[in-house]
Amino acid sequence: MKCPQCGGNSLQAVSENSTQVKTSGGGYSAGKGCLGWLIFGPFGLLCGSCGQSQKTSVDSTSKTYWVCSDCGTKFRNLDDWKEEINKKEETCKMQIGAAIISLLVGLLFWIITGTGFMMGLLSIAAVCFVGLYFLLKKQIGVDWEAYYALEQKCTGRK
């Protein structure tokens, strides 16, 4: 492994960590409030505040970079980057699966109910999934090109 900028071999691994905290839930539920109003009258609107629990999730990610001691260039660790691109490819495959499932469920609704409303909505969803597939596939291609360029500079392989 060598620096893609200066070709030096004095590299140090640096890890960058990021943490995201997400909070969901809590607050007032309009659905429960309306149902409470229908059952208990105006005081039933208070039912919208019942049973609300707040959930917090913490997501930590770590990325490894190489830093050249000679010139100070910072570049991605190839193994981590390759794994990240492979995960994007798996997500890309799921987009096509979601499009097929949307079309099949829409067709099932059309056969059962005889109306095409749900078929139309789910067909629109399928088109969106296919569009996302092509956008993600293009981004994956760009990522692979950048990965191979960096790999060639760092290892000298072609």
N, C-alpha and C positions, 0 to 999 in steps of 0.2 A: 504494500500500500504506500502510495506517495501523494504528495500535495498536487492537485490539478493545476495550481497556479505557478509554483516555482520548481516543482519536482523534488522537493526536499522530503526526507524520511523521518524527521523529528516531529511526530504527530502526537497529540494528546486527545484522549476521548473526553468529551464534555457532555453531561446529561442535563437536559432542560425539562423540568417538571411543570405541568400546569394542572390546576384543580378547578373544577366547575361545580358550584353548588346550585341545585335546582329545587325550588319549593313549589309544590302544587297543592291544590285543595284549599280548604278553609273558606271563609266568606259565606255569602248568602246564596242559597240554591233557589232560583226562580221557579223551577218545576215543583219542588216540594212546597214552596209558598203558595202557588196556585192550587195545588191539590188540597192543601190545608184549608184554603179559603173556600173551596167547593164543599168540603166536608164540614168544617167548623164555623164557617162564616168569616167575618173580618178578622177575628182573633186567630184564625188558622194561618194567616200570613206569617205568623211567628214560626210556623213549622219549617219555613225555609232556612232557619238557623240551626235546626236540629241535626245531629249526626254528622256535622262537618268536621273532618279531621284533616290536619295539615301534614303533608308528607314531604320529607326532605331527602334528596339523594345527592351523593358526592361522587363525582367522576374524576379520577386522576389519570393523566396520561404522561408518558415520559418519552422523549425523543433523544437519541444519541447523535451527536455531531463530532466531527474531527476538527481540531484546530492545529494549524501548522505553526510551530514555534519559530520558524525562520521568517515567514512573511505575514503571519497573522490571518491567513485565509481560513474561513470556517465553511465546512461543507458537510453534507448529510452522510450518515452511516449507510452504506449500500444495502446491508442486510435488512435493516429496519425499513428502508424506503421500498425495497422489493416486497416485503410483507404487506406494507400499506397499499401498494398498487394491486396486489393479489386480492386484498379485501375489497377494493373497489370493483374488481372484476366479478367477485361473487355477488355484490350488490347489483351489478349490471345484469347478471343472469336472473336475479329475482325480479327485476322490472318486467322482463318478458313473461315470466311465470304469472305475475300479477295481472298483466294484460290478458293473458289467456283465461285466467280464472274469472276476470271481470266479464269477458265476452260469454263464457259458459253460463255464469249466473244470470246475466241479462237474458240470454236465450231461454233459460229455464223459467224465468219470470214471464217471458213472452208466451211460452207454451202453456204455463199454468193459468195466467190471468187473461190472456188473449189481447192485452194492450201492450203497446210498444214503448210506454213511457219509461219504465225502468230499463228496458233494453237500450233506449236512447241515452239515458244517463250513464249506464255502465259502459256503453260504447265510447262515450266521450272520455270516461276514466281510462279505458284501454288505450285510446289514442294518446292521452297524456303520459301513460306509462311507457308507450313505445317512443314518444318524443324524448322522455327522460333517458331511456336506454341509449338513443343515438347521441345525446349530449354527453352522457357519461362515457360512452365508448370513445368519443372524440378526445375527451380529457384524458382518458387512460392511454390513448395513443401518444399524446403529448408528453405524459409522464414517463412512458417507456423510452421515448426518444431522449429525454433529458437524463434519465437513469443510465442508458447505454453510453451517452456522451461522457458522463462523469466517470462511469466504470472504465471506459477506455483511457481517460486521462489519468486515473488513479492507479490502474494496474498495468497499463500498456498493452492489454489484450484488445484484439479487434473482433 
